[in-house]
């Protein structure tokens, strides 16, 4: 297996250097007011952590602070701010280059040169790729490349604001509503970048002088990829930005002595999801909101009815429509006209709804039997999506049934 004789891909040894981390932390929670007029509850909290990593990450600080205010019992307001870091793992840093293969679309191929940013054609020409180039080798089979670590990675940092409200109205027992607005920015992002992303990001940048092109080996004189096309690795992106609202509504109520219902809605609305992947041009945006894997709307609804030891349940999952290719290709974005408005005869994967049923029986305090059906209507994923990468947001199994038992010893 190691030599590649079994599965054709040689697997090198993983032998990272020694690694050490030192940490110290502290936290505090301050109850300021309780049970007073216009302040049923007022509290503040804070925490801090310092860590020293051996290697490129070095010494990093993280901290957060927040407050909660309840003018009356029925309503609470909360706010928090946090600064966090994520250090690269040993695998991110030191994973040995290993042989890999994949079907890759050459951004400089005539079929794809108009699907990216306006800089793509100029960058392909600067790389020596001829006009109207056809990469027959890439079209005809898989492309060889290496996958490995990047010892120059730094820690990524983030800052986040969260503003929320919690409603538990006393005149509707069992009802609880929470809504939180989040605003998150991550800088120096650590990301395991796929080979296709490296190719696209290289030629869509302002010039060829960027970290992604640095991972691509010089092309052959014909314009085709080198025998080993590139190094698929982990890199530090410039930034990610996310804004939106999360809502959670639940209602739990006993109807009769042996009957109760449990209803719940959990949903997300995405206001902004933007990548800033170009370190040489950190203001250059890549819209992610609405692309495959990042729908604008996404929610789950569940309902359970319990009568004595028997519970029946239903779940609905909704996924909003998503662009079938890069958003910039078929939409005007940030004042720039669609780069390839006729990319396909459709623009979106349509919204999808999945249904599921379940039931359980408590035989006694120790034994519970359960079963159910997922994807009740046998909804298939859109054509071309196999349930991997961003397409994993769709169910790729179809209708499935299960039975089982839980035993408490």
Secondary structure, 3 states (H helix, E strand, C coil): CCCCCCCCCCCCCCCCCCCCEEEEEEEEEEEEEEEECCEEEEEEEEEEEEEEECCCCEEEEEEEEEEEEEEECCEEEEEEEEEEEECCCHHHHHCCCEEEEECCCCCCCCCCCCCCCCCHHHHHHHCCCCCCCCCHHHHHCCEEEEECCCCCCCCEEEEEEEEEEEECCCCCCCEEEEEEEEEEEEECCEEECCHHHHHHHHHHCCCCCCCCHHHECCCCCCCCCCCCCEEECEEECCEEEEEEEEEEEEEEEEEECCEEEEEEEEEEEEEEEEEECCHHHCCCCEECCCECCCCCEEEEEEEEEEECCEEEEEEEEEECCEECCCHHHHCCECCECCCCCCCCCCCEECCEEEEEEEEEEECCCCEEEEEEEECCCCCCCCCCCCCCHHHHHCCCCCCEEEEEEEECC
